């Protein structure tokens, strides 16, 4: 199974990391990368809106790994 941690930050899409895991139980690296990315975005004051997901090779959501980050950005 292939997994990717992807995000959209302030309208810019990016594949943060890719993982080739033998089965869903071995997906720990992708899950840790997902949570790390969410932590960075929650602590970034310049991020107005971001969405982070783990997707599989068919672009389906892996588990419930989807998070939306929103901040009020001061101008």
C-alpha angles and dihedrals in degrees: 000000000000121000133185132195106218133177144184111211117185089336098314117117121213139169102226098187142345127218132194106201128175093225142350092270090063094055094102094114093056092046092051090047090050093053092044091053092048090051092052092049095047088054096045110098093196093061110099095176134355137169123200125191142168109227130188126224090277091053091251120142111263110226112314094315101140127114134174120207120198131179134172102241115211113226 
